[in-house]
Amino acid sequence: MNTFAKLVTKLVAERMGEESYRRDILHPAQYGGVEKKSTLDAALHMVHRVVEARERGYFTSALAVDISQFFPSLRHDILVHTLRSQGFAKPIVNFIEHWLKGQTTCYSMQSAQSEQLPFEVGVPQGDPLSPRLSAQYIAPILKKLFNFDLSNKTQSLFFIDDGVILVSSPSLHLNNSLLREHFLQLRTKFLNIGLVLEASKTELMHFSHHELTRRGKPLYRGNFPPLDLGIAPFTGTTPLKPTMRWRYLGYYFDPYLSYDHHVDFYVNKAYSTRPMDSNSTGDWAAEDVRNTSGNCQQYITMLQGGLQVLLRPLLQVLTSIWLDYQIYAFKWTKCIE
């Protein structure tokens, strides 16, 4: 019965996805819980913005925010009202309203377990419908605060509960001022619908720009200022310090978009898991070599498998970020036009 119920909610989620796409309901920079949009798309969106801005001599600053307990915090009354205002078909809204009613949950700690309690807030973890509903829940706020326009200094992108506020301008101090303003606005709007931005998980990254007045247009290598976020713990004498290495959606970024650490991290990770004997010092397992020495094809296959394990992360980041960038930028610009 549980499997059948999940199949039904998956069908409803797909139907909602089709309507959202046709009616342009979601913010264009919402990637989590949206069909045909992945972490790669979100990373390319941000890289496109950074590269485009730095070619004009603009700094881009990114403020990473995290929604605390996103799925368990969705209020049912606000969710149903939002779906109705977004123009979804009445049968879909009625289905979701009845699906949310009468649900219960229990809390367990070690061997102790509570009785069944009413599930009046939140959507179930692991259900195919939950990511879609969470995206619909915050879409009106994102569309109101962050107008999706290439000429706009401020943009945002969200992958479910992981969001980034992006600001581009000729001044890092202006970027900090705009980031603080938009963060506080977003925090207030989210509080109104029961969502909390977890300040302790906020991260700041300043991306360098090309110094257009200098010969060769080198990248800026100076200092990056901290940000007074206006709320604890990053305010007053303890501002939010910019990081020089930032992990977002599995990708490692630095102020210069060099990807050095990203490549090093994943190549080393692949190298540490390459097929070899647990007692060896770095060579392929001797027993494997002996077993395949009489069969040239098996030996070649083993080497090919090892090279794939070692090189796949490197090739992935090269194709994902560097080689595909031009194609993505072209398609994305045409889509906007």
Summary of the structure (lengths in Angstrom):
residues: 337
radius of gyration: 24.0
end to end distance: 47.1
largest distance: 71.0
contacts: 949
relative contact order: 0.13
helix: 49%
strand: 16%
